[in-house]
Amino acid sequence: MEIYEKIRYYHEHTDYSQRKVAQMLGVSRNTVKKYWEGQTVPWDRKPGSGRKNDVITNEVRIFIISCLEADKTAPKKQRHTARRIYERLVSELGFEGCEASVRRAVVELRGRISNVFVPLSYEPAEAIQVDWGEATIVLAGVKQKIQIWCMRECFSGDIFVTAFYRQNEESFLEGIVKGLEYFGGTPRKIIFDNARVAVKEGFGHHAKATDKYLALSAHYSFRPVFCNPAQGHEKGLVEGLVGLVRRNFFVPIPKISSVENLNAQLLEYCHKYRNHRISGKSMTVGEMSENCGGHWIPLPPYRFDTSNTIQVKADDFSLVKFDHNKYSVPYRYSSKTITVKGSGNKVRMICDGDIIAEYERDYRHNQTHYCLPFPQIDKLLCGCRDASEKAWY
């Protein structure tokens, strides 16, 4: 993953040739060519491949961080070297790993601990801030809470807002991808807080992104930046956007028939916002966003799969279990292995590359869904072999 991230970075941010990048990274030119444009990704490979877990445990990592933090107030000539940290690990924690692994960890963590700050002004397409919000809607006659995914480009103030049922990982990743496609490119960094959907361990500058968020950031060639705990001002632009949308779009409480209808209205609201002029700015949001056009990192040809994907065998009742609930598929797929892709708001059943069923995602438990709100239902009916199969639908 580190090699892939560096290859994508050199492709998007430098004018280096593939030959030079291969020499710099010490890898084959075929490897650089394979990952150069993002058409191939390293996580699509055979199960069981990959490196073994590193010997640096959380306990060792915390010890190294404490040493580096103590160095901040120590005299310049009396600070820890990597070798001294290794010796202390051996004597104090009984560390049995090699010194080289400690050296690598020290280099990595020392870079993260350096004092940085979120600037108050930004270059075009330099950064996007993202955050969650919550609002109340009336969905199909039932009042309920909905999660608002908000993104804001820091230079122009351009916005993207969409709604999900839950604040889970697949919704988080899907929101980012949709937002990048709306803006027309990728910024150099995306700023978020320390929510569990994005952070595997640590917090702030020491936060470690989840595996899938790290894969997404490598693929789209942006740097994930995490705010310090209880420091909402570090992403104040998007914090203001959450309140802006809630006060304007969700007042009075919207009455809608579906989440798709809500998201269509939110997208229209985002387009209209480009006519807005922010106080103190000489141009509208839309005019400033046009200035970002030549600064975006181009989107790769491969669209990142943000879904929670599993393979399940349909039971004798043509039911497939996903996320505590059961969903039906046409009876001819009974006892067959079905690929289930759960996105933020949808659940799709796929067999042999074809979508055989699609549902609104249900986040309750122990529910069974038989109806197929499938947009191509007429096409499916035309493919039925007899009247009894049509009756199943």
Buried (B, 14 or more C-beta within 10 A) or exposed (E): BEBBBBBBBBBBEEEBEBEEBBEEBEBEBEBBBBBBBBEBBBBEEEEEEEEEEEEBEEEBBEBBBEBBEEBEEEEEEEBBEBEEBBBBBBEEEEBEBEBEBBBBBBEEBBEBBEEEEBEEEBEBBBBBBBBBBEBEBBBEEEEEEBBBBBBBBBBBBBBBBBBBBBBBBBBBBBBBBBBBEBBEBBBBBBBBBBBEBBBEEBBBBBBBBBEBBBBBBBBBBBBBBBBBEEEEEBBBBBBBBBEBBBEEBBEEEBEBEEBEEBBEBBBEBBEEBBEBBEEEEEEBBBBBBBEBEEBBBBBBEEEBBBBBBBEBEBEEEBBBBBBEBBBBBBEBBBEBEBBBBBBBBBBBBBBEEEBBBBBBBBEEEEEEBEEBEBEEEEEBEEEBEEEEBEEEE
